């Protein structure tokens, strides 16, 4: 199969619609396996497709089968069907299976007919189902045959596009076809008996969908953007527009033609552009493109299929925007020939106004005029100008990008030339440049002092003493015509190591410079100083001094780690030691490690081995060392000039180890610095302390119990002390709460106290005024005296306006300053012996003791 895709056929692949035949990459068709050919010709569909562009091409291949000699000299009987007859059978009934018999009546190998492709137009209006063809086997006269079809469109998606009557063999299409969805179908027809046994070999059916013009051309973009230079010659390429038609591109339905419908604006001609009807390329067709007149064109492009037939084809439109790009066809010109300007020295904000007319692409140049004052060409050279926002459409505001100096030049006479950066377009008969004179007068202003060497770098060794003169860091005042003094001060000194003389800028050290300080970065210490003049207004400048510090051997080495752990037996593990020095090479390693000779137990118990210049190992020398914490001094010396050494003490915990070389739990405790005796002593102390606490608690409990026991020895009835009786009675309610509570806290007057009934006092009141005078009681007490006394106190409490409205305790044992009863010795001097004290028994338990003392009669 010969095929050419105009690109060298790279990556093109071939496929066939038959499983029996395949096509190699070079186009050679071959049989995939042994094939029994049923007829003298076989029609195949070969498809070539490009995976990159997804393009597909199809072709029909007819394979003619050569006849072989018949066995036993027999020739096939029957009539050959010609292609014309095949077409006639296709429209009515197809007999794809025909039987051939030998002369002796025996059945021969049967040959199947090759069915030509069936063409179905797309978008058919029906009615559906619509019959396509009828398939019949000549065995249907002998047995009942059932027909079926398989393949894409039958029993594979899309399903049921085609159907077949299983009895009659009529094949139908069930719905309208769309070639853009699928252009061809490959089906297989089957014939079986009533038991499902194959009667005939399957036959291939190829159905092709005939394309109709049912799709309009579609542009890839609705808006295309292109550009063309102004003044371009006719035939200049502008852009390409592309439209695709989904219909068959091999027929007129998919052949698209282009044309320009309108052009806006139609200046200077209504046909400034034309388009290639087949490729869509837009080119200029007329001269006269001028950007200054027309900057943009809008072109409406129409694409029509049916090879551009407007009567039968379908059309679509798109917009092409063509921008006319500028070329250098107009030279610049100054609007004035002379300009006078006054500017301040070292002022970059003053502007030089240059009015440019018709300036599109331009540059500035300065031309000498031969006078000594025009040596300022370097100041107003092209690289020293800057542009700002223009005031008008043809105006540029130029300013100094570099400062001018009054001390160097007080005035400038310049000739400024403006020209295009690009040469003028060919055919332009005009001058390509324009000139103007500029006069600049400079006014002197106070300028800031500056340090000629900034940054200034000096080198010195660290550790120089305080007050050492390092350098003189002086500034220069550019104002030569002004008598001004410059003063110096520190602006930034992070470590406060430096001092500067305020008048001459001499820098001295205020502290010892240490290279190992955190303020040093890459061995450099940086400080900033300020120089200020006394002008009006004052101006100042800054300078940076960098001091590179050279390292000296001023730091002794150190050892790491400070603490370590080792087993009590040697050769199990060692301690790795690392030496570190804050200095840098050559004042660091290689280091020397050694053990001191004093005390002698150090070298006796320990040994140190140097691994390299920075590392060593510490291990036990003896076979066994008791568990504990040992301070092992090690002397380490660096390689400086002169060398420095340091004696570092490493706390080594020696402990018993298991078979893995790890300290055991008991060993870890012992290694913490406590021996077995110390641990036992601590445990004994803890036990003694707990015993003392327990004894103290028992003693307190016993004391408390004894105190309660003593209280219980006195019978409550024999207790002559006043007892408080609680009746759990509450107040009288809300009606008893109308009283003045402030009188209970701090009464304002004492009238209510002084007017109380004599002989009764509250325990929460202090007696005020004269002491009450109790009535003289008879010598012989009467049983009713105590009751009257209590009733009298109760009445006094009830009538007391200051008493609280709730039940309260009244105390009657306050005796005042003296007793009105006199001496009680008269109880023993009574001459009457018949006094009866039995009434005391009726007074309650409080008077029981008194009744026992005096109520005994003669027996007592």
C-alpha positions, 0 to 999 in steps of 0.5 A, spaced: 500 500 500 503 506 497 501 512 502 505 519 502 503 524 508 507 529 505 512 529 511 516 523 510 511 518 513 514 519 520 510 515 525 504 513 520 501 507 522 496 502 518 490 498 520 485 494 516 478 492 518 480 484 518 483 480 523 486 476 518 490 481 514 495 486 517 500 492 514 507 493 516 510 500 517 513 500 509 506 498 507 506 491 505 500 487 507 501 480 509 496 474 512 496 474 520 495 467 520 493 461 515 487 463 511 482 459 507 479 464 501 472 463 500 472 467 494 476 470 488 476 477 491 476 480 498 475 487 499 479 490 505 479 497 508 486 500 510 487 506 514 493 510 515 493 515 521 498 519 524 498 519 532 501 526 532 496 530 527 491 525 529 490 525 521 486 519 518 486 516 511 482 510 508 483 506 502 479 500 499 484 494 497 481 488 493 485 482 493 484 477 487 485 470 489 489 466 483 485 459 481 489 453 483 488 446 479 482 442 481 483 435 484 482 429 480 481 434 474 474 436 476 472 444 475 467 447 480 460 447 477 455 453 477 455 460 475 460 466 477 457 472 479 460 478 476 460 485 480 454 488 476 450 482 479 453 483 486 450 490 486 444 487 483 443 482 489 445 487 494 439 492 492 435 486 493 437 479 496 445 477 498 447 470 497 453 470 501 454 463 502 453 458 496 454 451 495 459 447 490 458 440 489 463 435 485 461 431 479 460 425 484 455 428 488 460 429 494 460 436 497 466 440 496 469 446 500 464 452 500 467 459 498 463 465 501 462 471 497 465 478 498 459 483 500 461 490 497 460 496 502 453 498 503 453 506 503 448 509 507 447 517 507 447 521 513 441 525 516 436 520 513 429 522 515 427 515 515 422 512 516 426 508 521 427 502 521 430 503 514 432 496 510 439 496 508 439 489 505 437 482 506 442 476 507 440 469 505 443 462 505 441 457 500 441 452 506 434 455 508 430 451 504 433 445 507 433 447 515 431 453 519 436 458 519 437 464 524 441 470 522 444 475 527 450 481 526 455 483 531 460 488 531 460 496 533 453 499 532 450 492 533 452 489 540 457 494 541 457 501 543 454 505 540 448 499 541 443 497 536 444 502 530 443 496 526 438 490 527 437 484 523 430 480 522 433 473 525 428 469 520 428 473 514 435 476 514 433 483 513 438 488 515 435 495 518 438 501 520 434 504 526 436 511 526 439 517 522 447 516 521 452 522 523 458 521 519 462 526 523 460 522 529 462 515 525 464 514 518 464 507 517 462 500 521 464 493 520 459 488 522 459 480 521 453 476 519 452 470 522 447 464 520 446 458 525 440 453 526 435 452 531 440 449 536 445 455 535 450 451 531 454 454 526 451 453 519 455 458 515 462 462 516 461 469 518 461 474 513 464 481 513 459 487 512 462 494 511 457 500 511 459 507 509 456 513 511 455 518 505 457 525 507 452 531 507 453 538 507 451 539 514 456 543 518 458 550 517 466 552 517 468 554 524 474 559 525 479 557 530 479 564 533 473 569 532 478 575 532 485 575 529 490 580 531 496 582 526 500 588 524 503 591 518 508 596 517 506 603 515 508 604 508 509 597 506 509 595 499 503 591 495 503 584 496 506 584 504 504 578 508 500 580 514 496 574 517 493 568 516 486 566 518 484 559 518 477 555 518 475 548 519 469 544 516 467 538 520 464 535 513 468 530 508 474 534 506 475 530 500 468 532 497 466 539 496 462 539 503 469 540 506 472 544 501 473 551 504 474 558 501 475 565 504 474 572 501 474 579 505 467 582 506 468 589 508 474 593 510 473 599 516 476 604 515 476 605 507 482 609 507 486 611 503 482 605 499 476 601 500 481 595 498 487 595 502 488 588 503 486 581 499 486 574 502 488 567 498 481 564 497 484 557 499 490 558 504 487 564 508 493 568 507 491 576 508 496 581 504 496 588 502 494 589 495 495 597 495 500 602 497 499 608 502 499 605 509 500 611 514 500 610 521 499 617 523 492 617 519 490 610 520 492 606 526 488 600 525 483 596 520 478 592 521 477 586 516 471 582 516 473 575 513 468 570 510 469 562 510 464 558 505 464 551 504 462 547 497 468 550 494 466 557 496 459 557 492 455 562 496 448 559 493 449 552 496 455 552 501 454 554 508 458 560 511 461 563 517 465 570 519 471 572 523 474 579 524 481 580 523 484 586 526 490 589 523 495 594 526 499 599 522 506 599 526 510 605 526 516 606 522 521 612 522 518 617 517 518 623 521 524 627 524 524 630 530 524 638 531 525 643 537 520 648 538 525 653 540 532 654 538 535 657 545 534 656 552 536 659 558 536 655 565 538 657 572 540 651 577 543 649 583 550 646 584 549 638 585 541 639 584 538 633 580 531 636 580 532 642 576 529 640 569 532 642 562 526 643 558 526 641 551 520 642 546 520 636 541 516 636 535 514 630 531 519 626 536 518 619 536 524 616 537 530 620 539 536 621 543 540 627 546 547 629 544 552 635 547 556 638 542 562 643 544 563 650 541 570 651 542 570 655 549 573 652 555 566 652 559 563 647 554 568 642 557 561 640 561 559 635 555 560 629 560 555 632 565 549 633 559 551 626 555 546 622 553 547 617 560 546 623 564 539 625 562 533 622 565 525 623 562 519 625 566 512 625 565 511 630 559 506 636 559 504 635 552 503 630 547 510 633 543 513 635 549 519 632 554 521 634 560 529 633 561 533 633 568 540 632 570 541 625 572 548 627 575 549 633 579 553 639 577 559 642 581 559 650 582 567 649 584 568 646 577 564 650 573 559 656 574 556 656 567 555 652 561 554 653 554 551 647 550 548 645 543 543 640 544 542 636 538 536 631 537 535 625 532 532 619 531 535 613 534 533 609 528 535 611 521 529 615 517 525 610 512 528 610 505 525 615 501 524 620 506 527 627 504 528 631 510 533 632 515 534 627 520 536 631 526 535 638 530 539 643 534 538 648 540 542 652 544 542 651 552 545 656 557 545 653 564 547 658 570 549 654 577 548 657 584 553 655 589 549 651 595 552 648 601 555 641 600 556 635 605 563 633 607 565 626 604 571 621 606 575 620 600 576 613 602 570 610 603 570 604 606 577 605 609 580 598 611 586 597 616 590 591 619 592 590 626 593 585 631 588 584 636 589 585 643 592 592 642 592 596 649 587 602 650 589 608 647 592 606 641 592 610 635 589 606 629 589 611 624 586 618 622 579 618 618 578 625 615 573 628 611 574 633 605 569 639 605 568 640 597 565 648 599 572 651 597 569 658 597 566 657 604 570 658 610 567 652 614 569 647 620 568 640 620 566 636 626 567 628 627 563 623 631 561 616 632 555 614 628 555 606 629 560 603 634 557 596 636 562 594 641 564 601 643 571 599 642 573 606 638 574 613 640 574 619 634 577 626 635 572 631 634 577 636 630 582 632 626 578 625 626 584 621 629 581 614 631 584 611 638 582 604 641 577 605 647 577 598 649 581 592 647 580 589 641 578 581 641 577 578 634 573 572 638 568 577 639 561 576 637 561 583 633 567 581 629 564 578 622 570 574 618 575 577 622 573 584 620 570 590 625 566 595 622 564 602 625 561 608 622 563 615 623 559 622 621 563 628 619 558 635 619 560 642 617 557 648 620 554 651 614 547 654 613 544 649 613 549 644 616 550 638 611 554 631 613 557 625 610 558 618 613 564 614 612 565 607 614 572 604 617 573 597 617 578 594 621 581 587 620 584 583 626 590 579 625 589 573 630 594 572 636 594 566 641 590 569 646 585 563 648 587 556 651 584 550 648 578 547 652 576 539 652 570 536 651 566 533 654 566 535 661 563 529 664 563 522 661 562 515 663 566 509 663 566 502 666 570 499 672 573 494 668 578 496 662 578 495 655 570 495 655 569 502 653 573 508 652 572 516 653 573 520 646 576 527 648 575 533 643 580 539 643 577 546 641 580 553 641 577 559 639 583 562 635 584 560 628 590 557 624 596 557 626 594 558 633 590 552 634 592 544 633 595 540 632 594 539 640 598 535 645 594 531 650 598 529 657 596 527 664 599 531 670 604 527 674 601 530 681 597 527 683 600 520 682 594 517 682 592 520 675 597 517 671 596 510 675 589 509 674 588 513 667 592 513 661 590 518 655 592 516 647 592 521 642 588 519 635 590 525 631 591 533 632 584 534 635 582 528 638 584 523 644 582 517 648 581 516 655 581 509 658 583 506 665 590 503 666 589 498 672 584 492 671 579 495 676 577 501 679 572 502 684 565 505 682 564 513 683 566 519 680 573 521 679 576 528 677 581 527 671 585 533 670 588 533 663 593 538 660 592 540 653 597 544 649 596 548 642 601 549 637 601 557 637 607 561 638 608 561 644 604 555 645 598 556 651 596 550 655 590 549 659 588 544 665 581 541 664 578 537 669 573 531 666 568 528 671 568 521 670 563 516 672 566 509 674 560 504 674 559 497 674 557 495 667 553 489 664 555 484 658 553 490 653 558 495 656 552 499 659 552 501 666 547 497 671 542 501 675 546 500 682 552 502 678 549 508 676 547 510 683 554 508 686 557 512 680 553 518 682 558 519 688 555 515 694 558 508 696 554 503 699 555 505 706 553 512 705 546 509 702 545 505 708 546 511 712 541 515 709 536 509 709 537 509 717 536 516 717 530 516 713 527 510 718 529 514 724 526 520 722 519 517 720 519 513 727 520 520 731 514 523 727 510 517 728 512 517 736 510 525 736 503 523 733 502 518 738 504 522 744 499 528 741 493 523 740 495 520 748 495 528 750 488 529 747 485 523 750 487 525 757 485 532 756 478 529 754 478 524 760 479 529 765 473 533 763 469 527 764 471 526 771 467 531 773 459 530 773 455 535 769 450 535 775 456 537 780 459 542 775 458 549 779 460 553 773 455 556 768 453 552 763 450 554 756 443 551 754 442 551 747 434 551 745 435 551 738 430 557 738 430 562 732 427 569 732 420 571 732 420 572 724 420 578 720 416 582 725 421 582 730 426 585 725 424 592 725 430 595 730 436 600 729 442 595 728 447 601 728 445 601 736 448 595 737 455 597 734 456 604 736 451 607 740 451 615 739 448 616 746 448 612 753 441 614 755 439 607 754 444 604 758 444 608 764 436 607 764 437 600 765 434 596 771 440 596 776 443 589 777 442 587 770 448 587 765 449 584 758 456 580 757 457 584 750 456 591 754 461 595 758 458 597 765 458 605 764 456 610 769 455 608 777 455 601 779 448 598 781 446 598 788 443 591 789 438 591 795 440 588 802 438 581 802 436 578 809 441 574 812 437 568 812 435 566 805 429 565 802 427 560 797 424 565 793 430 570 792 433 566 786 427 565 782 425 573 783 432 575 781 432 571 775 425 573 773 427 580 775 433 580 769 428 577 764 423 582 765 429 587 764 432 584 758 425 584 755 424 591 756 431 593 754 430 597 747 437 595 745 436 588 746 436 584 739 430 581 737 432 574 737 433 569 743 440 571 746 444 568 752 444 573 759 449 572 764 448 574 771 455 573 774 457 580 773 458 582 780 461 589 779 466 593 784 463 590 790 458 585 794 453 588 798 452 581 802 458 583 806 462 577 809 460 570 808 463 568 815 457 569 818 454 563 816 459 559 821 457 564 827 450 563 827 447 561 834 441 558 831 443 550 830 436 549 827 437 552 820 434 548 815 438 548 808 434 542 805 431 547 800 437 548 797 436 541 794 430 544 790 434 549 787 437 544 782 444 541 780 447 548 781 446 548 789 447 540 790 454 541 793 451 547 797 446 543 800 450 537 801 455 541 805 449 545 809 443 540 809 446 534 813 444 536 820 447 533 826 451 528 822 455 533 818 
